[in-house]
Amino acid sequence: MADNTKPAQDNKLTVEVRTEFGKGFARRLRAAGKIPAVIYGHGTEPQHVALPGHETALIIRKANQVLDLQIGGKSQLALVKDVQKDPVHQVIEHLDLIVVRAGEKVTVDVPVHLEGESAPETSVNLDSTTISLEVEATHIPESITVSIEGLTEGSHILAKDVKLPAGATLVTDPEVLIVGITGEAQVDLGEAEEVAAEGEAAEGEAAESAEGDAAAAEAAE
């Protein structure tokens, strides 16, 4: 499996320490193109910071990003744990970040990516869009690739069947269904023609009724 992790150094951001709080201040930060965030973990006091909005938004389009935060000239690795967005405009309002260290393992939900095509006349049902893994914080895969190439009706892939990257440990229940292959629904052409004929008849009756109503209205005038 190809290494699709992204080094934290590629996610380097210079951040500002916040000394003011509240919704009003947060709104002013966002208006200035910055994102309010809190860094916590490892027994440290929560640290309130402001991140550069555009650069941060580009990075966190993918899940489980580890940021290399430059705070007062010092580097701090932090995992994006929660992203709060405006439900209407989808503007990022706040981030929760967890302090991590190189070599430390974390539990994350990694997106499942399907590769290939199943056998003809089958349908693919992705039952689990993510899979939970314990991995090194600085080597979190962007996705887990699951091949469905040539799978026939009745085939299924459980969590325990998924090939994991080196160093990763499965946290999801091994028996959880990830992908199931079913046969495509067969359409009875005779029944379909009957339904279409009934629809046409109903439309004809509605048109006749409308014409009758129009004629009655003209007579009343």
PyMOL commands that set and color helices and strands:
alter all, ss='L'
color gray80, all
select helices_A, chain A and resi 8-11+23-31+53-59+137-139+159-161+189-220
alter helices_A, ss='H'
color red, helices_A
select strands_A, chain A and resi 12-14+16-17+34-41+44-52+66-71+74-85+92-99+105-115+122-126+130-136+144-147+156-158+169-170+177-183
alter strands_A, ss='S'
color yellow, strands_A
deselect
rebuild
show_as cartoon
